[in-house]
Structures are given as C-alpha cells and as structure tokens.
Amino acid sequence: MHDGWNRMTPVVAENNPFHQMSLNETVHPPLPEVVDAVLRTARTAHRTLDALGTGLCQALAGHLGVRPEHVLAGPGSGALLQQLFSTLTGPDTDTVHAWPSWEAYPMMAANAGSTTVRVPLTGYDHDLKAMADAVTDRTRMVLLCTPNNPTGTALDQERILGFLDRLPAHVTVVIDEAYRDFADPGAVADGIALHRADERVCVVRTFSKSYGLLSLRVGYLVAHEPVLAPLRSVLPFYRVSAVAQEAAIAALGAQERVLRQCAETAEERDRLHRTLLDQGWEVPASQGNFLWLPMTSGVERFTQFCADHGVVVCGKPGEGVRVTVAEPAANRAFAELAGKYREASR
C-alpha cells in the first residue's frame, strides 16, 4: 500500500461497546426532507433524469453566488481531486502540499504518474513560506487543506492572499474545504471569495461531512474555465447519481439546520479538547470535526488500548492519533480511556 495511506486498523475486543471514532463522519443522519428526496428519486431510478447534474450545479451556483459554468459536481470531493491530478499533473510534474495532511494526496499523485512535495507543518499549521519556496517550474498544483486533516488547523483569508502573491502564474491553487462548516466563524478563509478574485484558485467541497451524505458520494468543484474544461470532457464517466443530486439539493435548502448541527459538533469537540488538555495531552485547537494527538511513539499501543475497550480511533504510526468527534457517549468513553492511559504512562 502506498505510504501516503499511513494508518493502522486495531482489532476491537469482543463484548465491549463499539464507538467508531476513526472515520471523519458526522453523527447526524440526513435530515427528513433529504431522506424524502432520496425515496422520491429512487422511484424513477429506471430513467436517465439529469445525467450531467445541471440542476445541482445551478442550485450550487445560486447558493454560492457564482456563475453556473464555474461549478462542476462529482461523485465526492475525492473523485474531483483525482480528476484534478489527472488533468493538471503527470510525469515530470509536482504538487506541493503540507504534511501531515490528507493521506490520499500522495496516492492521487501516484495514480496520475506525478509526485508530491510534502512540506512539514510548522507546529500544526501550514508553513506557507516554505510551501511557496518549494514551488518550482515542475509544480502544477498547490494543495491547501483548511481545516487541515488531521491537525484541524485553518488558514485565514489574509494568510492565503499573501501566499498567492508569492506564487507564479502557472500554478493552480486547490483549496480543500471538506471541513469548513465545523470551523468557527472568521477562523477559516472564504475559498469562494478567493476564487472570484484569482483565476488560479479553485475550491473543492463535499456533502459527505457536514451534510451527512457520505455514502451517496457527491461533492463539487468551483473553478474557472481553464481548469474545468478538461474535466468536463470526462464528465459522463464521473457522474453523480440522480438520488445523490436530489439529496444534495434538499440539503442545501436546509443549510441553517445543517450549520446548527455542525455547531453542536464543534461544542462537543471543544469540550473534549479541554478535557484532554486537563489530562496533560498535547492537542492543538481544531476547526474540524476531529482532534489530533501528536505522538512520535506509542501510537500502536494507544490505539490498541482504545480498541480493547471498544473505541476505534485513527492511528498514524510515528505521527499521532486522530479522533473524530462522535456521539457524547463515545466522546466520554474516549476521554475516560485517554485519561487512564495517560495516568498509566506517567
């Protein structure tokens, strides 16, 4: 397996409660009107319907305040990112991104026959100066994951604007905003505004996280025509299902409730963060729906300890442990285990 997918899967002991905290899922199920849209559309699954997602793209354009031709829907943000790698990069090209960040980036680059330049975080945040310095004539893309998975740190508008000023014209800047709905207001840059002001900027978002449509696979890309044109040529083969399209449109119509659910998750996140700090753990403040416990050693031991007591977390050997904020009972269970482990390790 490619070294970018650097995680371990512990064995969960039997006869223990099971709490899934290793996957960045939301605990909130789809809203009732979203479920209704799925059921309604499923009754016409034998028809082609809106094969290229025109209605969804128009709904997204209206929601975001951008031109419909600047929006492309796809089967999840991961698929859209892979398309960007496949169309913008290739042999003898590089993509610059922070590390640790989403572990799939190096895999996507390898699938496209290109490479990535991983720039170490400074503390837990993007080192934008070092990333700009890493850009060369080979660089085709720069990826900014904000909030960053797995550390949860976010980039604000001013920092990204300053970063853009340092980049050459031939580089496309991709802002991955999968977790922005969990961020505190004002803590994370507005990628759409950056896109409007700079043709090099494109933004990828997903309905998998805050909207709770993970299994339906629907995301979208906001970009200018030079970026979108080569992606549109393969659109018939990367379609979003009709059911997923209607679910996404219904979810957009319930934006206020979705954001309230995200705020509830953020409250749980901050409560768990305070508890872990009180226990003596080093945990950066997060703007995502997860927390990061940096650990250069002992990752395997800690993740297995949690699994032995029915809590599954995402361990990245040599780097740390990412814990997704889940139901209150799961968060309490993990906090208790983390406290016991910390006490036993002293």
N, C-alpha and C positions, 0 to 999 in steps of 0.2 A: 504494500500500500504506500502511496506517495507520502513523503514525510510531512507534507502540509496538513494531512489529516492525523494530527498528533493527539489522540485521545485514547483512554482506556475504558473498558467496559467491565466493571466489577461484577462478581457473582452475588446475587441477592439471596440471603439466607431464607429458608422456608419458615413458615409460621411467624412471620413478622409483618407488621403493616407496611404497605408499599407506597412510597411517596416518590413520584417522578420529578426530580429537580435537575436533571442533566440536559434536558432539551428546552430551548427557548420558546416554549409555548405559553399562551395565555391560559389562565384558569377559567376565563369567562367563555361560555359557549356562545354560538351565534345567536343574535337577537331574534325574537319571534318573527318579525317581518322578513328577516333573511331566510329563515327556515321555510316560511311560506313561499318565498320566491323560488327556492330550490325545488320544492314539491310541485309548484305550478309549472316550472320549466321542464321538470323531469317527465311530465305527461306528454311533452312534444319532442322527446328525445329522438324520435324517428325522423325528424325534419332537420334540414340544414340550418335554418334560422340565421342569425347574424354571424356568419362564418369568420369574418375578419375582425369582429369586435368593434365595429364602427360606433355603435350606440354607447358602449362602455367608454371608448376614447372621448366621445363628445361629452359624456357625463363628467369624466375626469377633467377635461379642459374647462368646463364651466365651474367645477368645484375649485380648481386651482387658479383660474384666471389666466390661462394660457391659450394659445391657438390650438385647435384640434389637431392640426398637422404636426404639432410638436410633441404629440403623445403617442406612445406605442404600448399596447398591452401585451403581456406574455404570460406563459404558464409558470409564474413565480419569478421573483427578482433574481434567483439564482440562474434560471434559464436565460434571462435577459443579459446578465453579466457574462455568461458563457458566450452569448452571441457577440457581445462587445469584444471579448478577447479574440473570437474567431474572425471578426471582420476588421478590427483595428490593429491587431498584432500578428505575429507569425515568426518564422525563423529570423534570427539576427535582430530581434527587437526585444525590448524590455518593458516591464510595467513596474513602477515604483509604488510600494505601499509600506505602511508601518508594520511592525512586528513586536509582540503578538497582535494579530488582528484575525479576521475570519479565516479559518484554516482552509477554506475551499479556494481562496485566491490562487495559491501556487498550483493547485490541481487544475484549475481552469486554464492557467497559462500553459501548463504542460499539454493539455488537450489541444491547445492551439499551436503547439510547436514552438512556443516562445518561453521566456524566462521571467522571473520576478527579481527585483532588487528589494530585499527586506531591510528597512531602516529601523533600528531599535528605537523603542519608545524612550522618551526622556521622563523618568519616573513612570507614570502610567499613561502618558499623553503622547500624541503625535509630536515628533520633533520636526516641525515644518522647515526649519532652516536646513537641517541635514537632508530632508527629503528633496528640497529644491536643489541642494548641492549634488544630489545623486542623479539628477536628470542629465542625460547626455543626448547625443544625436540618435542613439538607438532607442531612446524612450518614446513610446507611443501613448501610453496611458499613465496617469497617476490616480491611485485609488485613495479616497478619504472615507473611512468608515466612522460615522458620527451619529449617535454614540457608538463608540468602538466596542466591538465584540472581540475579546472577552472583558476588557477592563472597565467599560461603562463610561469612560471619559468622553466629553463632547467638545467640538470646536465651535467657537462663536463666529459671527459674521466678520468682525474686524480682522481676526487672525487669517481667515481664508482669503479675504480680499488682499491682504498683504502678501500672502503666499502666491496668489495668482499673478501679482505684479512681477514676481521673480521668474515666472515660467515662460519658455519660448512659445511661439505661436503654433508649433506643430504638435503640441501635447494636448490630448483630451483629458480633462479632469472629471473623474466619475465620483460623485458623492453618493455613497451608500447610506440611505436614511431608514433602514429597516426598523429602527427602534426609536425614532424621533418622537412618537406620540407619548412615550413614557417619560420624556425629558421635562424638566422644569421650564416654565415659560421664560424665554430670554437666554436660556443656557446653551441652546444649540442654534447654529446658523440656519437661515432660511435658504435651502438649496434652490427653491424655485425662483426666488429673487435673484440669486447669483446667476442662474441660467438666463434670466431675462437680460441681464447686463453684460454677459460674456458668452460668446458663441462656443468657446472651448468647454463650457461647463455642461454636463448632463447629470441628471438625478435619477436614481433608481429607488423605488419604494415597493412595498409589498402589502398585501391584505392578509398575510399569514400570521402576523404577530398581533398587533393591537385589535384588528377586526375579527380575529378568531376563525379565519378561513384557511387554515394551514393545509388541510387535506384536499381542498379544492384547487390549489395551485393557481393563483392569479397575482400578478404584480404589474408594474408599469414603469416605463422609462420616459422621462421628459428631456428632450434634446432638440438641437437644431437639425435641419435637413441634411447637411453633410454627414452627420453621424447616423441619422435614421435611414437614409436611402439604401445602403447595403443591407440593413436589417429587414427592410420591407420586402426585399427580393425573396426571402425565405419564409416570410410570414405564414403562408398557407401550411407550412410544416411545423410551426411553433404556435398553433392556435390555442386560445383559451376556450374551454368548453362553454357551451351556452348556459349550463347550470351555474358555472363559476361567474360568468359575466353578470347574470341577473342577481346573484348573491352579492357581488361587489357593488352593483348599482344600488341595491337595497341598503347595504351597509353604509354607503356614502350618505344616504338620506337620514341615517341615524347617527351622524357624526357626534352630536353633543353627548349622547349616551355612551358612545364608544370612548370618548375622552374622559368621561366621568369614571368609567371602569379602569382606564389607564391611571387616573389619579389615585384610585383605590389601590392599585398595584404598587404605585410609587410610594404610598404611605406605608404599605407593608414592607417594601424594600428599605425605606429609611429606618423603620423600626428594627428590622433585622440587622441593618448596618450598625445602628447604635449598640445593639446587644453584643455583636461580635467585637466591636471596639472595646466595650467594657470588659470583655473576656480576655483582652490583650492581643487579639489578632490584628494584623496589618491588613486593612481593607480600604481601598480607595472609594471615595464617594462615587456613586454610579448614577447615570442618567438613563440607563436601560432598564429592562425588567429582570436583571440579574446582578449578582455581586461577584467580585473577583478576589480570591485569597491567594496572593503570590506565595509560592513555595518552591524553592530551588531543590529541595529534597523532601522525601516523605509523602509525596503525592499518592503513590500507590497504597501506602499503609493507611492514610487518612480516608481515601475513597472506599477502600475495602471495609474499614471500620464502620463507616456510614452505611454501606450496603448490608453489613452483618446485622444492622438494626433497622433495615427496611427503608433506607433513604438513599436514592441513587443521585449522585452528583457527577459533574463532568470533570474528570481529572486529565490534566495535560502534563505528563511527566517532565520534570525539570523546570516547569514554568509556574504551575499553580492549579487551582481548582475554581471552576466557575459554577455558581449555584443560581439556578433560576428561581425567582420568587414565585411561590405556588400558593396553595390554599393556606390559611392561617395555621391549621393543624400541622401541615407539612413544615411550615416555617418554624413553628415552635419545636417540632421534633428535631429539625436540623440544628437549631440553636442549642438545644439541650445536648446533642451529641458533640457539637463543636466545643462546648464548654467542658464536657467530660474529657474529651481528647486533649484539649489544651492543658487542663489541670494535670492529667496523667503524664504529659510530656515535660513538665517542669522539673 
